[in-house]
Amino acid sequence: MLKYLIFLSVLIYTKSAAQKIDGIYIGNIISDTNVLLISTKDSLMFGSFYESANNKFPFTGIINRNEIRGLIQWNEPILILGKFSKDTLKGSIIYGNDTLRVVLNRVSKKLNYPIEKLYKNSKSERDVNLIGKWVLIKMINPDGTQVKRYSDIYEYLENGRFVFFSIEAEQFKERMASGSKTFYPELQWATNNGWIFTISNLGRMEQQYVIRNDTLIITNERKQAEILVRKK
């Protein structure tokens, strides 16, 4: 009888812990602002991952006391490992070749909370001045020397897609006769306070930028200055 009561109390504890994690969470996963909706049943988790207010992907996982292990079915699956404490979920995400630390904060315990409201209040945005096509005319190393480059084209679309076209890459593709229509992974972009976030199924890249008239200057991860001009 004692063993049964102990087992029952553990079962009830596990269920209550799972129920407490239910809610709407906001944080930085693949871009400046993402939303995770979590619903639980016993030790199982279900829900949705919002890449944007109108674009969501399935989320499933398991919870053991205050520890979670979940999977987002994004363009490439994203694994979330973390611990839940009060209204905060801390852990790491693994996708592509990247492992990043994340902190998600619960903003509501109600699953019918309006998701679009979170994005309206968010600092995440897309700088409209970036929208359009840009031609890379030169790249400068930190020591002032110039890197020889082909005339790459960067295109920032209003819907958040980023298209990168390289003459060098297209010529290589033709030589290899791959026949593939997509040489580069699917890319998304967002901006925040002078930074461009470029996200793909291979990882996330953060670069500083400034726009001066029709010239775009991007400082890449190698501290090189990429000079681009707007394509008319």
N, C-alpha and C positions, 0 to 999 in steps of 0.2 A: 504493500500500500504506500509506504514511504517513497519507494522508487517511482511509483506511478505519479505521485504528487510532485516530485522533483522534476520528472519528465514533462508534466503538464505545465508547471511554472516556467520552465525553459521555453516550451513551445509558445506559451502566451507572451513571454518576453520578446521572443523573436518576431512574432506577429506584430506586437505593438511597436517594436523598433522599425519594422518595415513600414507600418502605417505612418509613423512620424516623419518619414522622409518625403512623403507625397508633397508635391507643390510645383511651383514655377521658379526656376533658377536662371540667373543672368550672370554672364561672365565672358571671358575671352577664351575661345577655343580655337577657331580657325581664322577669326577676324576680330576686329576691335570689340564687337558686341554680338553675342550669340545667346540664345535662350534654350533651356532644356526643360521640358515638361516631364515629370516623373510621377508615375502612378504605380502602386505596389499591390500585390496579392500574395500573402504569405512571404516567401523569400524571393519572389520573382518581381522584376521591374519591367514596366512597359512605358512607352511614351513617345515623344517626338523631339527631334533636334531642329531648331529653327536657324537656318543659315541667314535668313532675313525674315521680315514679317510675313511674307507670302511664299516662302520656299522652305519646306520642312522635309525631314527624313526620319525613318523609323529608328527608335531606340529601344533596346532590350537589355536585360542583364539580371544579375542576382545580387541579393543583399544578405550579409551574414552579420547580425548585430549592427554595428555602425560602419561596416566596411562594404564597399560596393565594387562590382566588376561589371562594366557595361560595354555595349558595342553600338556605335552609331553607323548605320548603313548609308554613309556618304558616298561620294564618287569613288573613294577608296575607304574601306572600313576604318573607323577610328575607335581605338580601345581606350576606355576610361577606367582608371584605377584610383580609388580614393577612400577617404574616411569622412563620415558625416558627424558634425558636432553642432548642436543647436540649430542655427539656420545657415550654416556654412558647410560646403563640400570642398575639401582640399585634396588634391592628388596630382596625378599626371595623366597626360594623354599620349598615345603612341599612334602615329600614322606616317606612312612612307618610311623615311629614314630618320624622322624626328621624334624626340621624346621631350615634351614640354610640361612644365609645372603649371597647374591651373587652380584658380580659386573661384568657385561659383557661390553666389549668395542667393538665398531664397527670398523672393520678393512677395510671394503669396502662397498660402496653403490651399487656396481654391484653384482647382484645375480649369475653371471657366474664366479665369482672369484674362482680360483682353491683351493678347500678345502685341498687337500693333501699338498699344500705348507705351510699351517698353522701348520700342524703337523710336517713337516720337520724342521720348525723353532722353534718348541716348546721345552721346557725343559722337557716335559713329556716323560717318557721312561719306559722300563722294563729292569731291571738289569739282564743281561743274566746269571750272576753267581747264580741267584736264581732259574733258571729253573731246574726242576727235583723234585724228592721226598725227603722229609726230615722227620725224625722220632723224635718225641718229647721224650727225655729221662728224663728230669726233669724240674721242674718249681720252682723258688726260690722267696720267698717273699722279700720285701724290708728289713725286719729285719734279713734276712739270713736263716730263716727256710724254709724247703722244702715242697712243696705241693705234696700230693700223686696223681699221675695221671696215666691213662692208656697210652699205647704207641700210641698216636695219630699220624697220618701221614698228612703232609701238602704237596700238590703237586702244583707247579707253572708251568703252561703250557705256551708254547711259544706264543699261540694265545691270551693270556690274561686271560684265565679262571683260577680260583683257586679252587682246590678240597680239601676238608677237610674230612678225614676219621677218625672216632673215634670208637674203639672197644666197648667202653661203650655205645655209642649211638646205634650201631648196635645191641648189646645185648638187650638194652631196646626196640628197634623197634621189635625185634623178640618176646619178651615177650608180647608186646602189640598186636602182630599179625596184624599190620596195613596194611601190604601188599604194602605199598607205596615204590616206587623205589627211591624217592628223599626225604631224611630226612632233608637236609639242603637246604637253598635257593640257587639259582644260584649266583655264586660269580665271580667277576672280580678283577684283581689286576694291579697295576702300581707302579712305584717307582720314587722318586725324592729326591736327595741330602740326602740319608741316611734314608728315610722314605718309608714305604710300605703303599699304600692306598688299602684297601680291600673294595669293593663296592658290595652291594646286594640290593634286593628290600626291605629290612628291614632297610637299612641305610648305613652309611659310617664309616669306622674305620681307624684311622691313628696310625701307630706304628713305632717306631724307630728300626733299625736293623743294624747288623754288621756281616760280614762273615770273619771267620778266618780259613783258610784251608778248611776242610770239616765240620766245625762247624758253625751253624747259631744261633745267639743270638738275640732274639726279646724282646724288652721292651714293654709290653702291656699296656692297659689303666689303669690297677691297679698298675702299676710300678713293676710288677713281671717280672723276667727274664725267658724267655722260652728258654731252651737249646735244640737245635736240631742237629742231625748229618745226613749227606747226606746218603741216601739209595743207596747202590751199586746195 
